[in-house]
Amino acid sequence: MADKIAEKKPNVFQNIAKFFRGCKSEVKKIVWPTPRQTFKNMGVVITVIVIIGLFVFGLDRGLYALLNLVMNTGTS
């Protein structure tokens, strides 16, 4: 019985404090990109968006033309 009392679980507030101390130490490890790196990454993202948008646009127009060909509709 005395062993069970000695092996008391940590307090809930101690667990919460330990969690936030761990979070604080992890935040200190973050390496933020420089403005130059951020601008370069933004350029890559915008380029990829434009390329994918053009691909989807071309695919849409091509499939629409194929549908018109198959269904013999006069609209374009």
Distance bins in CASP14 RR format, pairs under 12 A and 6 or more apart:
PFRMAT RR
TARGET T0000
AUTHOR 0000-0000-0000
RMODE 2
METHOD distances of the structure
MODEL  1
1 7 0 0 0 0 0 1 0 0 0 0 0
2 8 0 0 0 0 0 1 0 0 0 0 0
8 14 0 0 0 0 0 1 0 0 0 0 0
9 15 0 0 0 0 1 0 0 0 0 0 0
10 16 0 0 0 0 0 1 0 0 0 0 0
10 17 0 0 0 0 1 0 0 0 0 0 0
10 18 0 0 0 0 1 0 0 0 0 0 0
10 19 0 0 0 0 0 1 0 0 0 0 0
11 17 0 0 0 0 1 0 0 0 0 0 0
11 18 0 0 0 0 0 1 0 0 0 0 0
12 18 0 0 0 0 0 1 0 0 0 0 0
12 19 0 0 0 0 0 1 0 0 0 0 0
13 19 0 0 0 0 0 1 0 0 0 0 0
13 20 0 0 0 0 0 1 0 0 0 0 0
14 20 0 0 0 0 0 1 0 0 0 0 0
14 21 0 0 0 0 0 1 0 0 0 0 0
15 21 0 0 0 0 0 1 0 0 0 0 0
15 22 0 0 0 0 0 1 0 0 0 0 0
16 22 0 0 0 0 0 1 0 0 0 0 0
16 23 0 0 0 0 0 1 0 0 0 0 0
17 23 0 0 0 0 0 1 0 0 0 0 0
17 24 0 0 0 0 0 1 0 0 0 0 0
18 24 0 0 0 0 0 1 0 0 0 0 0
18 25 0 0 0 0 0 1 0 0 0 0 0
19 25 0 0 0 0 0 1 0 0 0 0 0
19 26 0 0 0 0 0 1 0 0 0 0 0
20 26 0 0 0 0 0 1 0 0 0 0 0
20 27 0 0 0 0 0 1 0 0 0 0 0
21 27 0 0 0 0 0 1 0 0 0 0 0
21 28 0 0 0 0 0 1 0 0 0 0 0
22 28 0 0 0 0 1 0 0 0 0 0 0
22 29 0 0 0 0 0 1 0 0 0 0 0
23 29 0 0 0 0 0 1 0 0 0 0 0
23 30 0 0 0 0 0 1 0 0 0 0 0
24 30 0 0 0 0 0 1 0 0 0 0 0
31 37 0 0 0 0 0 1 0 0 0 0 0
32 38 0 0 0 0 1 0 0 0 0 0 0
33 39 0 0 0 0 1 0 0 0 0 0 0
33 40 0 0 0 0 1 0 0 0 0 0 0
33 41 1 0 0 1 0 0 0 0 0 0 0
33 42 0 0 0 0 0 1 0 0 0 0 0
34 40 0 0 0 0 1 0 0 0 0 0 0
34 41 0 0 0 0 0 1 0 0 0 0 0
35 41 0 0 0 0 0 1 0 0 0 0 0
35 42 0 0 0 0 0 1 0 0 0 0 0
36 42 0 0 0 0 0 1 0 0 0 0 0
36 43 0 0 0 0 0 1 0 0 0 0 0
37 43 0 0 0 0 0 1 0 0 0 0 0
37 44 0 0 0 0 0 1 0 0 0 0 0
38 44 0 0 0 0 0 1 0 0 0 0 0
38 45 0 0 0 0 0 1 0 0 0 0 0
39 45 0 0 0 0 0 1 0 0 0 0 0
39 46 0 0 0 0 0 1 0 0 0 0 0
40 46 0 0 0 0 0 1 0 0 0 0 0
40 47 0 0 0 0 0 1 0 0 0 0 0
41 47 0 0 0 0 0 1 0 0 0 0 0
41 48 0 0 0 0 0 1 0 0 0 0 0
42 48 0 0 0 0 0 1 0 0 0 0 0
42 49 0 0 0 0 0 1 0 0 0 0 0
43 49 0 0 0 0 1 0 0 0 0 0 0
43 50 0 0 0 0 1 0 0 0 0 0 0
43 51 0 0 0 0 0 1 0 0 0 0 0
44 50 0 0 0 0 0 1 0 0 0 0 0
44 51 0 0 0 0 0 1 0 0 0 0 0
45 51 0 0 0 0 0 1 0 0 0 0 0
45 52 0 0 0 0 0 1 0 0 0 0 0
46 52 0 0 0 0 0 1 0 0 0 0 0
46 53 0 0 0 0 0 1 0 0 0 0 0
47 53 0 0 0 0 0 1 0 0 0 0 0
47 54 0 0 0 0 0 1 0 0 0 0 0
48 54 0 0 0 0 0 1 0 0 0 0 0
48 55 0 0 0 0 0 1 0 0 0 0 0
49 55 0 0 0 0 0 1 0 0 0 0 0
49 56 0 0 0 0 0 1 0 0 0 0 0
50 56 0 0 0 0 0 1 0 0 0 0 0
50 57 0 0 0 0 0 1 0 0 0 0 0
51 57 0 0 0 0 0 1 0 0 0 0 0
51 58 0 0 0 0 0 1 0 0 0 0 0
52 58 0 0 0 0 0 1 0 0 0 0 0
52 59 0 0 0 0 0 1 0 0 0 0 0
53 59 0 0 0 0 1 0 0 0 0 0 0
53 60 0 0 0 0 1 0 0 0 0 0 0
53 61 0 0 0 0 0 1 0 0 0 0 0
54 60 0 0 0 0 0 1 0 0 0 0 0
54 61 0 0 0 0 0 1 0 0 0 0 0
55 61 0 0 0 0 0 1 0 0 0 0 0
55 62 0 0 0 0 0 1 0 0 0 0 0
56 62 0 0 0 0 0 1 0 0 0 0 0
56 63 0 0 0 0 0 1 0 0 0 0 0
57 63 0 0 0 0 0 1 0 0 0 0 0
57 64 0 0 0 0 0 1 0 0 0 0 0
58 64 0 0 0 0 1 0 0 0 0 0 0
58 65 0 0 0 0 1 0 0 0 0 0 0
58 66 0 0 0 0 0 1 0 0 0 0 0
59 65 0 0 0 0 0 1 0 0 0 0 0
59 66 0 0 0 0 0 1 0 0 0 0 0
60 66 0 0 0 0 0 1 0 0 0 0 0
60 67 0 0 0 0 0 1 0 0 0 0 0
61 67 0 0 0 0 0 1 0 0 0 0 0
61 68 0 0 0 0 0 1 0 0 0 0 0
61 76 0 0 0 0 0 1 0 0 0 0 0
62 68 0 0 0 0 1 0 0 0 0 0 0
62 69 0 0 0 0 1 0 0 0 0 0 0
62 70 0 0 0 0 0 1 0 0 0 0 0
62 76 0 0 0 0 0 1 0 0 0 0 0
63 69 0 0 0 0 0 1 0 0 0 0 0
63 70 0 0 0 0 0 1 0 0 0 0 0
64 70 0 0 0 0 0 1 0 0 0 0 0
64 71 0 0 0 0 0 1 0 0 0 0 0
64 73 0 0 0 0 0 1 0 0 0 0 0
64 75 0 0 0 0 1 0 0 0 0 0 0
64 76 0 0 0 0 1 0 0 0 0 0 0
65 71 0 0 0 0 0 1 0 0 0 0 0
65 73 0 0 0 0 0 1 0 0 0 0 0
65 74 0 0 0 0 0 1 0 0 0 0 0
65 75 0 0 0 0 0 1 0 0 0 0 0
65 76 0 0 0 0 1 0 0 0 0 0 0
66 73 0 0 0 0 0 1 0 0 0 0 0
67 73 1 0 0 1 0 0 0 0 0 0 0
67 74 0 0 0 0 0 1 0 0 0 0 0
67 75 0 0 0 0 0 1 0 0 0 0 0
67 76 0 0 0 0 0 1 0 0 0 0 0
68 74 1 0 0 1 0 0 0 0 0 0 0
68 75 1 0 0 1 0 0 0 0 0 0 0
68 76 1 0 0 1 0 0 0 0 0 0 0
69 76 0 0 0 0 0 1 0 0 0 0 0
END
